[in-house]
Every structure is written in structure tokens, then in C-alpha cells.
């Protein structure tokens, strides 16, 4: 039976189901127990599963991930919540030098089934260190898988699939979309975790996005329809590995491609995607692959963030420019 859920509630129910299915699933993070997390994603879980499985940790991200490494070595499946995206960097050393490498270092004898949950992106009027988009750091690290959900269905199934994965997964949650709603069927067959998906068909321009920018891309496609333009929107869903076969198929039809993300343009995911699309679809392209993203600046104060974040108008401007070629 389907149920209308927000992304936040879908994550909560997905975590609950994973904990019910596997007693080795352990949640760790700052204020995730009695408080239920700053975004209430873990609300009620400590009450139902106890303090040994939903652990309120000290304010020490490196300690959270270091402890998770030991737990994973002993057969547990730790799910670590990083309270805000900008707080992940004290744990960066553990994630990149330990979590990502132990499987290879041990010649495959040790797995690291660790999920690192990170609310990411801007748009909530927060202060410094609370509105980062650090996905490129982790996507650049071999040994890590990185996904970015954009809707309640992917949130519900994706967190369960990430927990079940034998590999470490950085699980990015678009914090300003936590309250977006959709129908979720807990009895459905989920799509593969690391696959992209066409979420709106179109003929003129392929628009690629992930996480919080998928909704923006869909809004742009709706607005463009009023101007007689047909945009095909692809939700990448997985940042690493990238599933680009559906993208290539789309670009070969449309001949044009725009990549959208909140992170700064320079060395962002858009650059990698643009290179791969150009290499693979060169003879089909009618225009260069264009990128829309954040500016190459530290994230601004809250009153300026709407000027910083890519919006519908900036996506439509890129569509106009690609159509001019």
C-alpha cells in the first residue's frame, strides 16, 4: 500500500526497516538518539532499538568514523550521520585513508559496509559550514561510492540499499528538500542504487542533475515547455559510479546537454560529465556541453544564498545559449 511521505520520513522508515532486517545495523551520530537528529531523520529509533544501536556520539566526526571502521571490521554495518555537510571535513582523513582503502589494502579480505549520511547543499538560510556541496571530494576517491537522492522513493529504498552494500557509501541527502512529498510503495521492487533515470522525456536539450537540483531542472523543463522547448531531464542519482549510458542515449537524440549542480563549477561533477559526454557523443553534439553551478566562492551568508544557488532562470539561460549554436 502506497503512503505519502516526505524525504525525511522516507529516510526514517528506510532506516527502521534496515534495522529490523539486520541486527548488525548500528546508527551513530551527534544528537541522533534522544533528539532524533537536527532534521529528525532518526526520530523514535533510539526509543525502539535502544542506546546500543542508536548511539549519541561526542562532537567528534573523526571519532565517529574511526569507531565505524572498527565496527565494520567486526561484522557490523555502521550508519554514520554527519550533522551538516561542512562538518564532514574533520572525518575526511578517516573516510579517504581508511574507509576507502581497507578493502584494497587487505586484498579483499575485509569489507567496509559503512554508510556516511550527509545532509548537503544550501537553501535553508543557515550559517557558515552548514550549506556545503562536498560531493566531488568523495567522488574523486577510489573505493568510495557516492549517491545523491532527490525524492522520497529513492530516499526510502536507497538508504536500505546503501546499508546492504558491502562497500562504503557516502549518502547525500538534499536538506532543503527534506519536506518534499511523494507516494512511496514499501512493497515495490526498487531500482538499482547506482543507476540514473530519465524523469521527464524531451527532444531538444538533455538536462542532467542530481540531489536538490533535480526539482529545479524539472521546474525549468516545465517553464521551457511554455516557450515551445522540450527538455529531457535525467536524474543521475549516483555520483560515483556514474551511470551515463542513459545520458549518452539522450544526448544522441537531443544533440545538446546542460549539467546542473549546486557545487562550484570549477572541478565539479559537471566537468567530468561534460568530458565523458563530449568524448562519447562528439559526432552527435550540436553545441558544447554547458554547466550551471555555484560560483567559485565560499558559500555566502544566508541573505545572499538565493543569488548564489543555481535557479530556474540560470538553467533556462543555459538552455537558451545551447540552442543558439
DOROGU-480640 format. One record per residue (C-alpha): y, x, z. Coordinates in steps of 0.1 Angstrom, whole numbers. Example, Ala and Ser with C-alpha at 12.3 -4.5 7.8 and 13.67 -1.06 7.14 Angstrom:
% DOROGU-480640
(rec (-45 123 78));
(rec (-11 137 71));
END
This chain:
% DOROGU-480640
(rec (0 0 0));
(rec (34 14 -10));
(rec (61 19 15));
(rec (98 26 10));
(rec (105 60 26));
(rec (134 85 28));
(rec (126 121 20));
(rec (129 128 58));
(rec (105 102 68));
(rec (81 111 40));
(rec (80 147 53));
(rec (74 134 88));
(rec (45 113 77));
(rec (31 141 55));
(rec (32 165 84));
(rec (15 139 106));
(rec (-13 133 81));
(rec (-19 171 77));
(rec (-21 175 115));
(rec (-46 146 117));
(rec (-67 160 90));
(rec (-68 196 103));
(rec (-66 206 140));
(rec (-57 241 129));
(rec (-23 229 116));
(rec (4 241 141));
(rec (42 234 138));
(rec (67 259 151));
(rec (104 260 152));
(rec (137 256 171));
(rec (141 222 187));
(rec (113 206 167));
(rec (94 193 197));
(rec (113 171 222));
(rec (143 167 199));
(rec (123 163 167));
(rec (144 188 148));
(rec (181 186 139));
(rec (172 164 110));
(rec (145 145 130));
(rec (118 156 105));
(rec (93 163 133));
(rec (103 133 154));
(rec (75 120 176));
(rec (50 147 166));
(rec (51 166 198));
(rec (46 134 218));
(rec (14 126 198));
(rec (0 161 192));
(rec (11 180 223));
(rec (32 211 230));
(rec (4 234 219));
(rec (5 221 183));
(rec (43 213 180));
(rec (59 244 196));
(rec (95 246 206));
(rec (103 283 199));
(rec (131 306 211));
(rec (160 311 188));
(rec (143 340 171));
(rec (133 335 135));
(rec (117 369 132));
(rec (96 360 162));
(rec (86 326 147));
(rec (73 342 115));
(rec (57 372 133));
(rec (38 348 155));
(rec (28 328 125));
(rec (13 359 108));
(rec (-10 364 139));
(rec (-20 327 139));
(rec (-28 327 102));
(rec (-50 358 107));
(rec (-69 339 134));
(rec (-76 309 111));
(rec (-46 286 119));
(rec (-22 270 94));
(rec (13 275 109));
(rec (42 254 95));
(rec (74 272 105));
(rec (107 253 104));
(rec (138 273 98));
(rec (166 251 112));
(rec (191 258 85));
(rec (188 279 53));
(rec (213 305 64));
(rec (191 312 95));
(rec (162 324 75));
(rec (175 360 70));
(rec (165 373 104));
(rec (130 364 94));
(rec (134 378 59));
(rec (117 411 68));
(rec (86 393 82));
(rec (84 370 52));
(rec (88 397 25));
(rec (70 426 41));
(rec (42 408 60));
(rec (37 372 49));
(rec (39 380 12));
(rec (18 412 12));
(rec (-10 409 37));
(rec (-34 392 12));
(rec (-30 421 -13));
(rec (-29 447 15));
(rec (-62 435 28));
(rec (-78 434 -6));
(rec (-81 397 -4));
(rec (-100 396 30));
(rec (-70 380 48));
(rec (-51 349 37));
(rec (-17 338 48));
(rec (-17 300 48));
(rec (18 298 62));
(rec (44 272 52));
(rec (81 280 58));
(rec (101 248 57));
(rec (138 254 49));
(rec (164 227 46));
(rec (186 241 18));
(rec (217 235 -2));
(rec (251 221 6));
(rec (268 187 7));
(rec (267 178 44));
(rec (300 192 55));
(rec (285 220 76));
(rec (299 253 87));
(rec (290 288 75));
(rec (253 297 73));
(rec (243 260 70));
(rec (246 255 33));
(rec (228 283 15));
(rec (206 283 -15));
(rec (183 313 -10));
(rec (155 304 -34));
(rec (160 334 -57));
(rec (153 359 -29));
(rec (119 344 -23));
(rec (110 336 -60));
(rec (116 373 -67));
(rec (90 383 -41));
(rec (54 386 -54));
(rec (30 370 -31));
(rec (52 340 -22));
(rec (51 306 -38));
(rec (83 285 -37));
(rec (87 248 -42));
(rec (117 225 -40));
(rec (112 188 -36));
(rec (137 162 -49));
(rec (122 128 -39));
(rec (102 112 -12));
(rec (69 111 -32));
(rec (69 148 -37));
(rec (80 154 -1));
(rec (51 133 13));
(rec (24 149 -9));
(rec (40 183 -14));
(rec (41 192 23));
(rec (4 184 26));
(rec (-5 204 -5));
(rec (15 233 7));
(rec (-2 233 41));
(rec (-36 231 24));
(rec (-28 261 1));
(rec (-44 294 10));
(rec (-12 312 0));
(rec (22 313 18));
(rec (46 287 5));
(rec (84 286 10));
(rec (90 248 11));
(rec (126 240 2));
(rec (140 206 13));
(rec (173 193 -1));
(rec (191 185 32));
(rec (218 163 16));
(rec (190 142 0));
(rec (170 136 32));
(rec (181 100 33));
(rec (174 92 -4));
(rec (147 65 -6));
(rec (118 57 -29));
(rec (84 40 -29));
(rec (55 61 -17));
(rec (18 52 -20));
(rec (-3 71 5));
(rec (-34 62 -14));
(rec (-22 76 -47));
(rec (-35 107 -64));
(rec (-8 134 -61));
(rec (4 155 -90));
(rec (-3 193 -88));
(rec (21 210 -64));
(rec (32 238 -88));
(rec (39 217 -119));
(rec (71 205 -135));
(rec (77 169 -146));
(rec (98 151 -171));
(rec (117 125 -150));
(rec (138 110 -179));
(rec (130 111 -216));
(rec (156 121 -241));
(rec (162 136 -275));
(rec (195 155 -276));
(rec (195 180 -247));
(rec (170 192 -222));
(rec (185 194 -187));
(rec (164 214 -161));
(rec (169 210 -124));
(rec (151 212 -90));
(rec (158 200 -55));
(rec (192 184 -48));
(rec (203 189 -84));
(rec (177 166 -99));
(rec (196 135 -88));
(rec (228 150 -102));
(rec (211 156 -136));
(rec (198 121 -137));
(rec (233 107 -130));
(rec (246 129 -158));
(rec (220 116 -181));
(rec (230 80 -173));
(rec (266 88 -179));
(rec (259 106 -212));
(rec (239 75 -224));
(rec (272 56 -223));
(rec (286 82 -247));
(rec (257 79 -271));
(rec (239 111 -260));
(rec (203 112 -249));
(rec (194 138 -222));
(rec (159 147 -212));
(rec (157 156 -175));
(rec (129 179 -162));
(rec (123 183 -125));
(rec (110 218 -122));
(rec (96 211 -87));
(rec (81 246 -84));
(rec (105 275 -84));
(rec (77 301 -82));
(rec (54 299 -101));
(rec (75 283 -128));
(rec (56 257 -149));
(rec (76 259 -182));
(rec (51 245 -208));
(rec (67 210 -205));
(rec (101 227 -207));
(rec (91 245 -239));
(rec (78 213 -254));
(rec (110 195 -246));
(rec (133 223 -259));
(rec (114 225 -292));
(rec (122 188 -297));
(rec (158 188 -285));
(rec (169 223 -296));
(rec (193 225 -266));
(rec (188 234 -229));
(rec (210 233 -198));
(rec (198 247 -165));
(rec (213 234 -133));
(rec (211 247 -97));
(rec (234 249 -66));
(rec (229 287 -61));
(rec (254 311 -76));
(rec (249 317 -113));
(rec (245 355 -112));
(rec (208 364 -110));
(rec (199 328 -101));
(rec (168 310 -113));
(rec (188 298 -143));
(rec (190 333 -157));
(rec (152 338 -156));
(rec (146 303 -171));
(rec (171 309 -198));
(rec (155 342 -207));
(rec (120 327 -209));
(rec (132 297 -229));
(rec (150 319 -253));
(rec (120 342 -258));
(rec (96 314 -263));
(rec (117 288 -282));
(rec (141 311 -301));
(rec (135 295 -335));
(rec (139 260 -321));
(rec (172 265 -304));
(rec (203 251 -319));
(rec (225 266 -292));
(rec (224 292 -264));
(rec (207 281 -231));
(rec (236 273 -208));
(rec (237 274 -170));
(rec (255 253 -144));
(rec (256 265 -109));
(rec (276 275 -78));
(rec (303 301 -81));
(rec (298 337 -73));
(rec (315 333 -39));
(rec (303 329 -3));
(rec (298 292 4));
(rec (332 277 11));
(rec (345 257 41));
(rec (333 221 42));
(rec (366 206 28));
(rec (362 227 -3));
(rec (324 223 -9));
(rec (328 194 -34));
(rec (348 218 -56));
(rec (321 244 -53));
(rec (290 223 -59));
(rec (279 215 -94));
(rec (286 179 -101));
(rec (281 153 -128));
(rec (313 164 -147));
(rec (302 201 -148));
(rec (268 191 -161));
(rec (284 169 -188));
(rec (308 197 -197));
(rec (278 220 -204));
(rec (262 192 -225));
(rec (294 190 -245));
(rec (295 227 -250));
(rec (259 230 -261));
(rec (265 201 -286));
(rec (294 219 -302));
(rec (272 247 -316));
END
